[in-house]
Amino acid sequence: MNLRIVGLAIAGTIAFGSVLFAQEAPEQFVVSGKAAEQIQDFTTINLATAERLATACEKAAAAEGVEITMMVLDKEGNHVYMDRMDGQGYLNIITADMKARTALLGREPSKIRMNGAIQDPSQEFADIQLGLFANSGGIPVIVNKQLIGVVGVGGSAPRVPVWSDEICAHKALVEVLGPAVAPLVQDLPPRQNPNRGNVAVPRFAAAAPPKSSLPKEFVVGGKDAGNVFDGNQISLASAKPIVLHCTMPVRETPA
């Protein structure tokens, strides 16, 4: 009887210890205080970290002269932050989200799914049935072995090993979380289409950048407006102050 009690006590200690271990993500990266109590979760990525990741990726993309969309989801798949640079359209946005969700569902970089499809093309159909996107650019956000969220980046043409959506996401993670971020998964040569034809693919481009009657400081302009065939889209520079203004009371509330 005593042995049983001791055994139960040890098991309880181990279980309690595992709960503590799961909550060891540093407070600066996760929701804390009353906000965490409200959602009953102290291990999910906070807005400040999500915003820093998006800003870091945006800066890396700008240095390469490209535009990207970054989607940051919490560990339940809810949107935390989205950064869409000027000139990004629907496909760029939705694929960033799909990459993030693939990383979340698999608890692994979405490139692993892409590599699997390269090695066995039939696997991609199974991935589609499971709601997975076999493309690189989605990476889990892991701190102290605890998944706190995921990021997904879309929108730029890859130039591996110099640049890709995934490289942008990884650069941002290293900048914000530190060098403990896991290295990138190995790149495999892209699969060649054995039935590739020689028919020219039509390219559409605006003869001149779309114009708007709105003040230029509020809307996407130039080649970015030409990319989306729309001169009246709100620009990233205009959207950010709105977000900051709306969240300022929350940011200034003490934990």
GUPAVO-142325 format. One line per 2 residues: their letters; for each residue z, y, x of N, C-alpha, C. Coordinates in nm, 3 decimals. Example, Ala and Ser with C-alpha at 12.3 -4.5 7.8 and 13.67 -1.06 7.14 Angstrom:
BEGIN
AS) 0.780/-0.569/1.319/0.780/-0.450/1.230/0.780/-0.330/1.320 | 0.708/-0.225/1.285/0.714/-0.106/1.367/0.787/0.003/1.290 .
END
This chain:
BEGIN
MN) 0.000/-0.121/0.083/0.000/0.000/0.000/0.000/0.125/0.086 | 0.086/0.123/0.191/0.092/0.237/0.280/-0.039/0.257/0.353 .
LR) -0.100/0.142/0.395/-0.229/0.151/0.463/-0.334/0.213/0.373 | -0.326/0.177/0.245/-0.422/0.233/0.150/-0.405/0.384/0.137 .
IV) -0.280/0.427/0.133/-0.253/0.570/0.121/-0.303/0.644/0.244 | -0.275/0.584/0.362/-0.322/0.645/0.486/-0.474/0.653/0.489 .
GL) -0.539/0.545/0.444/-0.685/0.541/0.442/-0.741/0.647/0.350 | -0.678/0.662/0.232/-0.725/0.765/0.140/-0.704/0.904/0.197 .
AI) -0.593/0.922/0.268/-0.565/1.053/0.327/-0.669/1.086/0.434 | -0.703/0.984/0.516/-0.804/1.007/0.620/-0.939/1.040/0.558 .
AG) -0.975/0.964/0.453/-1.103/0.988/0.386/-1.107/1.127/0.327 | -0.992/1.168/0.269/-0.987/1.302/0.211/-1.000/1.410/0.317 .
TI) -0.939/1.386/0.432/-0.947/1.483/0.542/-1.090/1.496/0.591 | -1.159/1.379/0.605/-1.298/1.380/0.650/-1.385/1.455/0.551 .
AF) -1.364/1.425/0.421/-1.444/1.491/0.317/-1.420/1.640/0.317 | -1.291/1.679/0.331/-1.258/1.821/0.332/-1.317/1.889/0.455 .
GS) -1.312/1.816/0.567/-1.369/1.870/0.690/-1.518/1.891/0.678 | -1.585/1.798/0.608/-1.730/1.813/0.592/-1.763/1.932/0.505 .
VL) -1.675/1.960/0.407/-1.696/2.077/0.323/-1.684/2.204/0.405 | -1.582/2.208/0.494/-1.565/2.324/0.579/-1.683/2.341/0.673 .
FA) -1.730/2.226/0.728/-1.843/2.232/0.820/-1.966/2.289/0.752 | -1.985/2.254/0.624/-2.102/2.301/0.551/-2.096/2.451/0.524 .
QE) -1.976/2.510/0.541/-1.960/2.652/0.512/-1.946/2.734/0.640 | -1.988/2.679/0.753/-1.970/2.747/0.880/-2.082/2.843/0.916 .
AP) -2.178/2.864/0.826/-2.284/2.960/0.855/-2.220/3.098/0.873 | -2.250/3.168/0.982/-2.191/3.301/1.007/-2.210/3.395/0.888 .
EQ) -2.108/3.471/0.859/-2.107/3.555/0.739/-2.219/3.658/0.738 | -2.265/3.700/0.855/-2.370/3.803/0.856/-2.504/3.752/0.804 .
FV) -2.520/3.620/0.793/-2.647/3.564/0.748/-2.646/3.518/0.603 | -2.529/3.504/0.543/-2.521/3.446/0.409/-2.448/3.537/0.311 .
VS) -2.469/3.511/0.183/-2.398/3.584/0.079/-2.249/3.555/0.092 | -2.166/3.659/0.082/-2.022/3.641/0.101/-1.945/3.725/0.001 .
GK) -1.812/3.716/0.009/-1.726/3.797/-0.076/-1.744/3.772/-0.224 | -1.733/3.879/-0.303/-1.742/3.866/-0.448/-1.879/3.820/-0.494 .
AA) -1.981/3.860/-0.420/-2.116/3.818/-0.457/-2.130/3.666/-0.446 | -2.072/3.608/-0.342/-2.076/3.463/-0.325/-1.991/3.393/-0.431 .
EQ) -1.878/3.453/-0.464/-1.793/3.396/-0.568/-1.867/3.394/-0.702 | -1.945/3.497/-0.727/-2.016/3.507/-0.854/-2.119/3.395/-0.869 .
IQ) -2.186/3.358/-0.760/-2.285/3.251/-0.768/-2.228/3.117/-0.721 | -2.099/3.117/-0.685/-2.030/2.995/-0.639/-2.102/2.930/-0.523 .
DF) -2.144/3.012/-0.427/-2.221/2.962/-0.314/-2.201/3.056/-0.195 | -2.141/3.003/-0.089/-2.116/3.081/0.032/-2.211/3.042/0.146 .
TT) -2.317/2.969/0.114/-2.405/2.918/0.220/-2.551/2.948/0.193 | -2.579/3.054/0.119/-2.719/3.088/0.092/-2.755/3.220/0.157 .
IN) -2.877/3.233/0.202/-2.922/3.350/0.278/-2.901/3.479/0.199 | -2.857/3.583/0.268/-2.835/3.711/0.200/-2.956/3.803/0.212 .
LA) -2.954/3.910/0.135/-3.066/4.003/0.131/-3.089/4.069/0.266 | -2.982/4.104/0.337/-2.997/4.172/0.464/-3.072/4.086/0.565 .
TA) -3.039/3.957/0.570/-3.107/3.867/0.663/-3.253/3.848/0.623 | -3.277/3.830/0.493/-3.414/3.813/0.445/-3.499/3.935/0.478 .
ER) -3.442/4.052/0.461/-3.515/4.175/0.489/-3.544/4.188/0.639 | -3.449/4.152/0.722/-3.469/4.158/0.867/-3.579/4.061/0.910 .
LA) -3.582/3.942/0.851/-3.686/3.845/0.884/-3.824/3.899/0.847 | -3.834/3.955/0.727/-3.962/4.009/0.682/-4.008/4.124/0.770 .
TA) -3.916/4.212/0.806/-3.951/4.327/0.890/-3.996/4.282/1.028 | -3.927/4.182/1.083/-3.964/4.131/1.216/-4.103/4.068/1.214 .
CE) -4.133/3.992/1.110/-4.264/3.929/1.098/-4.372/4.034/1.078 | -4.341/4.134/0.998/-4.436/4.243/0.974/-4.469/4.315/1.103 .
KA) -4.369/4.342/1.186/-4.391/4.409/1.314/-4.476/4.324/1.407 | -4.450/4.193/1.409/-4.527/4.102/1.494/-4.674/4.100/1.451 .
AA) -4.696/4.100/1.319/-4.832/4.099/1.267/-4.904/4.230/1.300 | -4.834/4.341/1.285/-4.894/4.471/1.315/-4.934/4.479/1.462 .
AE) -4.854/4.418/1.550/-4.885/4.419/1.693/-5.012/4.340/1.721 | -5.043/4.242/1.635/-5.164/4.161/1.650/-5.282/4.220/1.574 .
GV) -5.258/4.329/1.502/-5.365/4.392/1.426/-5.405/4.315/1.301 | -5.312/4.239/1.243/-5.340/4.161/1.123/-5.238/4.193/1.015 .
EI) -5.266/4.150/0.892/-5.173/4.168/0.781/-5.123/4.032/0.736 | -4.998/4.028/0.691/-4.939/3.903/0.642/-4.858/3.929/0.515 .
TM) -4.827/3.822/0.448/-4.729/3.824/0.339/-4.618/3.727/0.377 | -4.494/3.771/0.369/-4.380/3.680/0.394/-4.298/3.667/0.268 .
MV) -4.266/3.542/0.235/-4.182/3.511/0.121/-4.053/3.448/0.173 | -3.938/3.500/0.130/-3.809/3.444/0.168/-3.741/3.392/0.042 .
LD) -3.708/3.263/0.042/-3.640/3.199/-0.071/-3.501/3.156/-0.029 | -3.408/3.153/-0.123/-3.278/3.096/-0.092/-3.287/2.944/-0.098 .
KE) -3.177/2.877/-0.072/-3.182/2.730/-0.064/-3.195/2.662/-0.199 | -3.198/2.740/-0.307/-3.225/2.685/-0.440/-3.368/2.714/-0.484 .
GN) -3.444/2.784/-0.400/-3.583/2.815/-0.434/-3.602/2.946/-0.506 | -3.498/3.027/-0.514/-3.510/3.158/-0.579/-3.561/3.262/-0.479 .
HV) -3.640/3.357/-0.528/-3.692/3.462/-0.441/-3.579/3.556/-0.399 | -3.574/3.585/-0.270/-3.477/3.679/-0.216/-3.548/3.807/-0.171 .
YM) -3.663/3.790/-0.103/-3.734/3.908/-0.052/-3.880/3.871/-0.031 | -3.968/3.966/-0.062/-4.111/3.947/-0.038/-4.167/4.070/0.029 .
DR) -4.241/4.050/0.137/-4.301/4.160/0.210/-4.453/4.137/0.213 | -4.527/4.218/0.140/-4.673/4.206/0.136/-4.733/4.329/0.202 .
MD) -4.794/4.309/0.319/-4.856/4.421/0.388/-4.981/4.464/0.312 | -5.022/4.587/0.333/-5.140/4.640/0.265/-5.263/4.554/0.296 .
GQ) -5.346/4.532/0.194/-5.467/4.454/0.211/-5.452/4.307/0.178 | -5.331/4.267/0.138/-5.306/4.128/0.102/-5.328/4.108/-0.048 .
GY) -5.399/4.001/-0.083/-5.430/3.973/-0.222/-5.353/3.853/-0.276 | -5.394/3.810/-0.395/-5.322/3.702/-0.466/-5.311/3.575/-0.384 .
LN) -5.422/3.530/-0.324/-5.420/3.404/-0.249/-5.323/3.410/-0.132 | -5.316/3.524/-0.065/-5.221/3.539/0.046/-5.077/3.529/-0.002 .
II) -5.052/3.588/-0.119/-4.916/3.589/-0.173/-4.875/3.451/-0.223 | -4.961/3.387/-0.299/-4.925/3.259/-0.359/-4.914/3.150/-0.254 .
TA) -4.998/3.155/-0.149/-4.988/3.052/-0.045/-4.861/3.070/0.040 | -4.819/3.195/0.059/-4.692/3.217/0.130/-4.578/3.153/0.053 .
DM) -4.580/3.167/-0.078/-4.478/3.106/-0.163/-4.487/2.954/-0.158 | -4.608/2.899/-0.162/-4.627/2.754/-0.159/-4.578/2.695/-0.027 .
KA) -4.603/2.765/0.082/-4.557/2.718/0.213/-4.404/2.716/0.219 | -4.342/2.822/0.166/-4.196/2.828/0.166/-4.137/2.714/0.083 .
RT) -4.195/2.688/-0.033/-4.142/2.582/-0.121/-4.164/2.444/-0.060 | -4.273/2.427/0.013/-4.296/2.299/0.081/-4.190/2.276/0.187 .
AL) -4.156/2.381/0.262/-4.050/2.370/0.363/-3.916/2.340/0.297 | -3.891/2.398/0.180/-3.766/2.376/0.110/-3.756/2.233/0.057 .
LG) -3.862/2.185/-0.006/-3.858/2.051/-0.064/-3.847/1.942/0.042 | -3.915/1.964/0.155/-3.913/1.863/0.260/-3.803/1.883/0.362 .
RE) -3.734/2.000/0.357/-3.633/2.033/0.458/-3.693/2.022/0.598 | -3.819/2.067/0.612/-3.889/2.059/0.739/-4.004/2.158/0.737 .
PS) -4.057/2.195/0.854/-4.172/2.287/0.857/-4.289/2.231/0.779 | -4.359/2.318/0.707/-4.473/2.272/0.627/-4.586/2.219/0.715 .
KI) -4.584/2.253/0.845/-4.687/2.202/0.936/-4.681/2.049/0.946 | -4.566/1.990/0.925/-4.554/1.844/0.930/-4.643/1.782/0.824 .
RM) -4.650/1.845/0.707/-4.739/1.798/0.600/-4.885/1.817/0.641 | -4.914/1.930/0.705/-5.050/1.955/0.749/-5.093/1.854/0.855 .
NG) -5.005/1.826/0.950/-5.038/1.728/1.053/-5.059/1.589/0.994 | -4.979/1.557/0.892/-4.997/1.429/0.825/-5.132/1.418/0.758 .
AI) -5.177/1.528/0.698/-5.308/1.529/0.631/-5.422/1.525/0.733 | -5.400/1.583/0.851/-5.502/1.576/0.955/-5.519/1.431/1.003 .
QD) -5.405/1.362/1.018/-5.409/1.224/1.066/-5.458/1.127/0.958 | -5.425/1.157/0.833/-5.465/1.071/0.722/-5.500/1.159/0.603 .
PS) -5.629/1.192/0.585/-5.670/1.283/0.477/-5.625/1.240/0.338 | -5.607/1.111/0.316/-5.565/1.065/0.183/-5.423/1.112/0.151 .
QE) -5.346/1.148/0.253/-5.208/1.190/0.231/-5.202/1.324/0.159 | -5.305/1.407/0.178/-5.304/1.540/0.117/-5.304/1.532/-0.035 .
FA) -5.374/1.433/-0.091/-5.375/1.418/-0.236/-5.236/1.383/-0.287 | -5.166/1.297/-0.214/-5.028/1.263/-0.253/-4.938/1.385/-0.244 .
DI) -4.958/1.468/-0.142/-4.880/1.591/-0.130/-4.903/1.683/-0.250 | -5.030/1.696/-0.290/-5.062/1.781/-0.405/-4.992/1.730/-0.531 .
QL) -4.990/1.600/-0.549/-4.922/1.543/-0.666/-4.772/1.573/-0.664 | -4.716/1.584/-0.545/-4.572/1.612/-0.531/-4.542/1.762/-0.528 .
GL) -4.645/1.844/-0.540/-4.623/1.988/-0.539/-4.605/2.045/-0.399 | -4.659/1.975/-0.298/-4.646/2.019/-0.160/-4.778/2.077/-0.110 .
FA) -4.769/2.171/-0.018/-4.887/2.239/0.035/-4.901/2.203/0.182 | -5.006/2.127/0.215/-5.025/2.079/0.352/-5.087/2.187/0.439 .
NS) -5.008/2.287/0.473/-5.054/2.397/0.556/-4.936/2.453/0.633 | -4.960/2.505/0.751/-4.850/2.558/0.832/-4.813/2.699/0.788 .
GG) -4.691/2.738/0.817/-4.645/2.872/0.781/-4.512/2.875/0.709 | -4.462/2.757/0.666/-4.332/2.749/0.601/-4.230/2.687/0.695 .
IP) -4.115/2.753/0.712/-4.012/2.704/0.804/-3.874/2.718/0.739 | -3.789/2.614/0.748/-3.651/2.627/0.698/-3.572/2.728/0.781 .
VI) -3.480/2.796/0.718/-3.388/2.887/0.788/-3.256/2.812/0.803 | -3.227/2.767/0.924/-3.110/2.683/0.948/-3.016/2.752/1.045 .
VN) -2.889/2.761/1.007/-2.786/2.820/1.091/-2.670/2.722/1.101 | -2.631/2.686/1.223/-2.523/2.590/1.243/-2.546/2.461/1.164 .
KQ) -2.669/2.411/1.169/-2.708/2.287/1.103/-2.700/2.296/0.951 | -2.691/2.418/0.899/-2.684/2.440/0.754/-2.809/2.513/0.708 .
LI) -2.884/2.455/0.614/-3.000/2.524/0.558/-2.952/2.632/0.463 | -2.991/2.757/0.491/-2.948/2.868/0.406/-3.065/2.928/0.328 .
GV) -3.188/2.887/0.361/-3.305/2.939/0.292/-3.431/2.892/0.361 | -3.544/2.947/0.321/-3.672/2.915/0.384/-3.759/3.040/0.387 .
VG) -3.855/3.040/0.481/-3.953/3.147/0.485/-4.093/3.087/0.477 | -4.184/3.161/0.418/-4.323/3.120/0.413/-4.411/3.239/0.443 .
VG) -4.507/3.222/0.533/-4.595/3.332/0.572/-4.739/3.291/0.546 | -4.816/3.381/0.487/-4.958/3.358/0.463/-5.036/3.485/0.488 .
GS) -5.168/3.470/0.498/-5.251/3.590/0.502/-5.332/3.616/0.626 | -5.296/3.552/0.740/-5.369/3.584/0.863/-5.445/3.462/0.915 .
AP) -5.557/3.486/0.981/-5.636/3.377/1.039/-5.569/3.328/1.166 | -5.555/3.195/1.183/-5.485/3.142/1.301/-5.569/3.153/1.428 .
RV) -5.500/3.179/1.538/-5.559/3.174/1.672/-5.461/3.099/1.762 | -5.438/2.972/1.726/-5.340/2.890/1.798/-5.389/2.869/1.941 .
PV) -5.298/2.878/2.042/-5.153/2.892/2.031/-5.103/3.035/2.038 | -5.194/3.132/2.028/-5.153/3.273/2.041/-5.092/3.326/1.912 .
WS) -5.154/3.293/1.799/-5.112/3.353/1.673/-5.139/3.260/1.556 | -5.053/3.264/1.459/-5.073/3.198/1.330/-4.964/3.249/1.237 .
DE) -4.977/3.218/1.109/-4.871/3.254/1.014/-4.738/3.191/1.057 | -4.745/3.067/1.103/-4.624/2.997/1.145/-4.561/3.063/1.267 .
IC) -4.644/3.104/1.362/-4.593/3.172/1.481/-4.523/3.301/1.442 | -4.579/3.372/1.344/-4.515/3.495/1.295/-4.377/3.465/1.239 .
AH) -4.368/3.361/1.155/-4.239/3.322/1.096/-4.140/3.283/1.205 | -4.187/3.207/1.304/-4.098/3.160/1.411/-4.050/3.277/1.497 .
KA) -4.137/3.370/1.528/-4.097/3.488/1.605/-3.987/3.565/1.532 | -4.003/3.578/1.401/-3.903/3.650/1.322/-3.769/3.576/1.322 .
LV) -3.773/3.445/1.307/-3.649/3.366/1.307/-3.576/3.378/1.440 | -3.650/3.370/1.550/-3.586/3.382/1.682/-3.526/3.521/1.700 .
EV) -3.597/3.624/1.656/-3.548/3.761/1.672/-3.420/3.784/1.591 | -3.415/3.728/1.471/-3.300/3.755/1.382/-3.185/3.657/1.405 .
LG) -3.216/3.529/1.423/-3.111/3.426/1.432/-3.074/3.392/1.576 | -3.164/3.415/1.671/-3.135/3.384/1.810/-3.213/3.265/1.862 .
PA) -3.197/3.233/1.990/-3.277/3.130/2.055/-3.247/2.987/2.011 | -3.144/2.967/1.930/-3.111/2.832/1.885/-3.209/2.780/1.780 .
VA) -3.301/2.863/1.734/-3.401/2.821/1.636/-3.485/2.709/1.695 | -3.510/2.605/1.615/-3.585/2.489/1.663/-3.726/2.530/1.705 .
PL) -3.781/2.466/1.808/-3.917/2.499/1.852/-4.020/2.458/1.747 | -4.140/2.512/1.760/-4.247/2.480/1.667/-4.291/2.335/1.681 .
VQ) -4.336/2.278/1.569/-4.391/2.144/1.569/-4.525/2.146/1.643 | -4.559/2.035/1.707/-4.684/2.026/1.782/-4.805/2.051/1.693 .
DL) -4.902/2.125/1.747/-5.028/2.149/1.677/-5.124/2.035/1.703 | -5.189/1.987/1.598/-5.293/1.885/1.611/-5.430/1.951/1.594 .
PP) -5.533/1.899/1.658/-5.667/1.955/1.639/-5.706/1.948/1.492 | -5.769/2.052/1.439/-5.807/2.050/1.297/-5.906/1.938/1.268 .
RQ) -5.899/1.888/1.146/-5.988/1.780/1.105/-6.128/1.834/1.083 | -6.228/1.767/1.134/-6.366/1.807/1.117/-6.424/1.747/0.989 .
NP) -6.498/1.825/0.916/-6.561/1.777/0.793/-6.689/1.701/0.828 | -6.694/1.570/0.803/-6.813/1.493/0.841/-6.936/1.528/0.758 .
NR) -6.915/1.590/0.643/-7.027/1.623/0.554/-7.053/1.773/0.548 | -7.014/1.841/0.653/-7.029/1.986/0.655/-7.177/2.026/0.650 .
GN) -7.211/2.110/0.555/-7.350/2.155/0.541/-7.377/2.280/0.621 | -7.498/2.326/0.614/-7.539/2.445/0.688/-7.565/2.564/0.596 .
VA) -7.523/2.551/0.470/-7.545/2.660/0.376/-7.454/2.778/0.411 | -7.513/2.894/0.419/-7.435/3.013/0.453/-7.334/3.044/0.344 .
VP) -7.213/3.078/0.386/-7.107/3.113/0.292/-7.117/3.263/0.262 | -7.131/3.300/0.135/-7.144/3.443/0.104/-7.016/3.519/0.135 .
RF) -7.033/3.636/0.189/-6.920/3.723/0.219/-6.935/3.851/0.137 | -6.827/3.889/0.074/-6.831/4.008/-0.010/-6.748/4.118/0.056 .
AA) -6.802/4.235/0.059/-6.732/4.349/0.117/-6.770/4.474/0.041 | -6.674/4.562/0.025/-6.701/4.687/-0.045/-6.793/4.774/0.042 .
AA) -6.895/4.832/-0.021/-6.987/4.918/0.053/-6.912/5.036/0.113 | -6.812/5.083/0.042/-6.727/5.191/0.091/-6.586/5.165/0.039 .
PP) -6.483/5.204/0.113/-6.347/5.181/0.066/-6.324/5.239/-0.073 | -6.264/5.165/-0.164/-6.235/5.219/-0.297/-6.150/5.344/-0.287 .
KS) -6.178/5.438/-0.372/-6.104/5.564/-0.371/-6.014/5.574/-0.493 | -5.911/5.655/-0.479/-5.816/5.674/-0.587/-5.790/5.822/-0.608 .
SL) -5.759/5.858/-0.731/-5.723/5.997/-0.760/-5.576/6.023/-0.731 | -5.503/5.917/-0.696/-5.360/5.930/-0.666/-5.341/5.979/-0.522 .
PK) -5.227/6.041/-0.493/-5.201/6.085/-0.355/-5.207/5.966/-0.259 | -5.275/5.981/-0.146/-5.299/5.869/-0.056/-5.173/5.809/0.003 .
EF) -5.062/5.885/0.004/-4.939/5.831/0.060/-4.875/5.726/-0.030 | -4.925/5.712/-0.153/-4.866/5.616/-0.246/-4.946/5.488/-0.263 .
VV) -5.071/5.487/-0.220/-5.158/5.372/-0.249/-5.220/5.315/-0.123 | -5.264/5.189/-0.135/-5.336/5.124/-0.025/-5.471/5.193/-0.007 .
GG) -5.508/5.218/0.118/-5.633/5.287/0.143/-5.714/5.223/0.253 | -5.831/5.281/0.282/-5.915/5.235/0.392/-5.961/5.091/0.377 .
KD) -5.969/5.018/0.490/-6.017/4.881/0.488/-5.924/4.789/0.409 | -5.793/4.823/0.403/-5.701/4.741/0.326/-5.734/4.746/0.178 .
AG) -5.773/4.864/0.129/-5.816/4.876/-0.010/-5.947/4.801/-0.032 | -6.033/4.804/0.070/-6.159/4.730/0.061/-6.137/4.581/0.054 .
NV) -6.033/4.529/0.122/-6.005/4.386/0.121/-5.971/4.336/-0.019 | -5.905/4.419/-0.097/-5.863/4.377/-0.232/-5.946/4.445/-0.341 .
FD) -6.049/4.523/-0.301/-6.137/4.590/-0.396/-6.057/4.674/-0.496 | -5.958/4.744/-0.447/-5.870/4.819/-0.535/-5.810/4.936/-0.457 .
GN) -5.836/5.057/-0.504/-5.781/5.175/-0.438/-5.655/5.227/-0.504 | -5.604/5.155/-0.605/-5.487/5.204/-0.679/-5.364/5.115/-0.665 .
QI) -5.367/5.023/-0.568/-5.249/4.939/-0.545/-5.141/5.020/-0.474 | -5.017/5.001/-0.515/-4.907/5.067/-0.446/-4.899/5.016/-0.303 .
SL) -4.875/5.104/-0.210/-4.869/5.066/-0.069/-4.731/5.014/-0.033 | -4.724/4.939/0.077/-4.596/4.887/0.125/-4.502/5.002/0.159 .
AS) -4.559/5.107/0.220/-4.476/5.223/0.258/-4.412/5.290/0.137 | -4.478/5.283/0.021/-4.421/5.342/-0.101/-4.324/5.248/-0.169 .
AK) -4.351/5.118/-0.159/-4.267/5.020/-0.228/-4.129/5.007/-0.163 | -4.126/5.013/-0.031/-3.999/4.990/0.039/-3.890/5.091/0.001 .
PI) -3.918/5.221/-0.004/-3.812/5.315/-0.044/-3.758/5.289/-0.184 | -3.845/5.239/-0.273/-3.800/5.208/-0.409/-3.699/5.095/-0.406 .
VL) -3.731/4.991/-0.330/-3.640/4.877/-0.317/-3.508/4.921/-0.255 | -3.517/5.000/-0.148/-3.395/5.047/-0.081/-3.310/5.131/-0.175 .
HC) -3.374/5.216/-0.255/-3.299/5.301/-0.348/-3.229/5.216/-0.454 | -3.299/5.115/-0.506/-3.242/5.032/-0.612/-3.126/4.947/-0.562 .
TM) -3.132/4.903/-0.435/-3.028/4.814/-0.383/-2.919/4.887/-0.307 | -2.932/5.018/-0.290/-2.835/5.093/-0.211/-2.692/5.078/-0.262 .
PV) -2.666/5.090/-0.394/-2.528/5.072/-0.441/-2.472/4.935/-0.404 | -2.556/4.832/-0.410/-2.512/4.697/-0.377/-2.481/4.688/-0.228 .
RE) -2.568/4.747/-0.146/-2.548/4.741/0.000/-2.421/4.812/0.042 | -2.384/4.917/-0.031/-2.268/4.998/0.008/-2.138/4.944/-0.052 .
TP) -2.146/4.843/-0.138/-2.025/4.787/-0.200/-1.954/4.699/-0.098 | -1.826/4.723/-0.068/-1.755/4.641/0.029/-1.737/4.500/-0.022 .
A) -1.737/4.403/0.071/-1.721/4.262/0.034/-1.581/4.237/-0.018 .
END
